[in-house]
Amino acid sequence: MSIAELNAMRSKDPETQVGCVVVNNLNQIISSGYNGFPRGIDNSSFPWDRDKENQFENKYPYVVHSEMNAIVSARCDLSGCDIYTTLFPCHQCVKVIIQAGIKHIYYGSNKYENTPDNIAAKKMLDEVKITYSSKPAVKIKITK
């Protein structure tokens, strides 16, 4: 989980930094990701706001979540792998996790627990028997 936390530090999002790693059955890192704009998009060209009335002035339509970035970046079969993510995945990421064949999710926090999105995510995971458990990270501090 500490490596997922380290990946989260790469995010340019001023409010929420999320990181993840995908590991195989030998616990070897296969892929990693963090939340940010799609490849090639300049971080200063799109908004990081969250609360603007016009949805296109907010980050949500544009940001790729860490789980999706890690799965797409893997470019290999992830069946049977585990994913470590600093935040419980949203319902959209859960769909991709299911399609990728990931078998277990370790998450650092679940700040959206009991929201409709979180309930939908857990309902899908339970249906396909993908297990998930909390694994809070040991906070790391990097100094220069």
C-alpha positions as CSV (number, residue, x, y, z in Angstrom):
1,M,0.0,0.0,0.0
2,S,2.9,2.3,0.6
3,I,3.8,2.2,-3.1
4,A,0.2,3.1,-4.0
5,E,0.6,6.1,-1.6
6,L,3.8,7.0,-3.4
7,N,2.0,6.9,-6.7
8,A,-0.7,9.2,-5.3
9,M,1.9,11.8,-4.8
10,R,2.4,12.0,-8.5
11,S,-1.2,13.4,-9.0
12,K,-1.5,17.0,-9.9
13,D,-5.0,17.2,-8.4
14,P,-4.8,19.8,-5.6
15,E,-7.7,18.3,-3.7
16,T,-7.5,14.5,-4.1
17,Q,-4.5,12.4,-4.8
18,V,-5.2,8.7,-5.4
19,G,-2.7,6.0,-6.3
20,C,-2.8,2.3,-6.9
21,V,-0.7,-0.7,-7.9
22,V,-1.7,-4.0,-9.5
23,V,0.3,-7.1,-8.3
24,N,0.4,-10.7,-9.5
25,N,0.1,-13.8,-7.3
26,L,3.8,-13.5,-6.5
27,N,3.1,-9.9,-5.2
28,Q,5.2,-8.5,-8.0
29,I,4.1,-5.1,-9.3
30,I,2.5,-5.4,-12.8
31,S,1.3,-1.9,-13.2
32,S,0.6,1.3,-11.3
33,G,-1.4,4.5,-11.7
34,Y,-2.6,7.8,-10.2
35,N,-5.5,10.1,-10.9
36,G,-4.9,12.8,-13.5
37,F,-5.9,14.0,-16.9
38,P,-5.5,11.7,-20.0
39,R,-2.1,11.4,-21.6
40,G,-1.2,14.4,-23.6
41,I,-3.5,16.9,-21.9
42,D,-1.7,19.8,-20.3
43,N,-2.5,20.0,-16.6
44,S,-2.9,23.7,-16.8
45,S,-5.4,23.6,-19.8
46,F,-8.2,21.9,-17.9
47,P,-9.9,22.7,-14.6
48,W,-9.2,21.2,-11.2
49,D,-12.3,22.7,-9.7
50,R,-15.0,20.6,-8.1
51,D,-17.9,22.9,-7.3
52,K,-18.6,25.0,-10.4
53,E,-22.2,25.2,-11.6
54,N,-21.2,24.4,-15.2
55,Q,-20.0,20.7,-15.0
56,F,-17.5,21.3,-17.8
57,E,-15.6,23.8,-15.6
58,N,-15.0,20.9,-13.1
59,K,-12.4,18.2,-13.2
60,Y,-14.8,15.3,-13.1
61,P,-15.5,14.9,-16.8
62,Y,-11.8,14.9,-17.6
63,V,-9.9,13.0,-14.8
64,V,-8.9,9.4,-15.3
65,H,-8.9,7.5,-12.0
66,S,-5.8,5.7,-10.7
67,E,-7.4,2.3,-11.1
68,M,-8.2,2.9,-14.8
69,N,-4.8,4.3,-15.5
70,A,-3.1,1.2,-13.9
71,I,-5.3,-1.3,-15.7
72,V,-4.9,0.4,-19.1
73,S,-1.2,0.8,-18.6
74,A,-0.7,-2.8,-17.8
75,R,-1.2,-3.9,-21.4
76,C,-1.4,-7.6,-20.2
77,D,-3.9,-10.0,-18.8
78,L,-4.6,-9.1,-15.2
79,S,-6.7,-12.1,-14.4
80,G,-6.1,-13.3,-10.8
81,C,-4.2,-10.1,-9.8
82,D,-4.8,-8.0,-6.8
83,I,-5.1,-4.2,-6.8
84,Y,-4.0,-1.9,-4.0
85,T,-5.6,1.5,-4.1
86,T,-5.5,4.4,-1.6
87,L,-9.2,5.0,-2.0
88,F,-12.1,2.5,-2.4
89,P,-12.8,2.5,-6.2
90,C,-15.9,4.2,-7.6
91,H,-18.6,2.3,-9.5
92,Q,-17.0,3.1,-12.9
93,C,-13.6,1.8,-11.8
94,V,-15.2,-1.3,-10.3
95,K,-16.6,-2.1,-13.8
96,V,-13.1,-2.0,-15.2
97,I,-11.7,-4.0,-12.3
98,I,-14.3,-6.7,-12.9
99,Q,-13.6,-6.8,-16.7
100,A,-9.9,-7.0,-16.0
101,G,-10.3,-10.1,-13.9
102,I,-8.8,-8.7,-10.7
103,K,-9.7,-11.0,-7.7
104,H,-9.1,-8.8,-4.6
105,I,-9.1,-5.1,-3.8
106,Y,-7.1,-3.7,-0.9
107,Y,-8.1,-0.1,-0.2
108,G,-6.6,2.5,2.1
109,S,-9.7,4.5,2.9
110,N,-13.4,4.7,2.0
111,K,-14.4,8.3,2.4
112,Y,-17.5,7.8,0.3
113,E,-18.8,4.8,2.2
114,N,-22.6,4.5,2.1
115,T,-23.0,6.9,-0.8
116,P,-25.1,5.5,-3.8
117,D,-21.9,5.2,-5.9
118,N,-20.1,3.2,-3.2
119,I,-23.2,0.9,-2.6
120,A,-23.4,0.2,-6.3
121,A,-19.7,-0.6,-6.5
122,K,-19.9,-3.0,-3.6
123,K,-23.1,-4.6,-5.0
124,M,-21.3,-5.4,-8.3
125,L,-18.2,-6.7,-6.5
126,D,-20.2,-8.9,-4.2
127,E,-22.2,-10.3,-7.2
128,V,-19.0,-11.4,-9.0
129,K,-17.3,-12.5,-5.7
130,I,-14.4,-10.1,-5.9
131,T,-13.3,-9.6,-2.4
132,Y,-12.2,-6.3,-0.8
133,S,-10.6,-5.3,2.4
134,S,-9.3,-2.2,4.2
135,K,-5.5,-2.0,4.4
136,P,-4.6,1.5,5.7
137,A,-1.2,2.6,4.5
138,V,1.6,3.5,6.7
139,K,2.1,7.2,6.1
140,I,5.4,7.9,4.3
141,K,7.2,11.1,4.2
142,I,9.7,11.9,1.4
143,T,12.2,14.6,1.9
144,K,14.8,16.0,-0.5
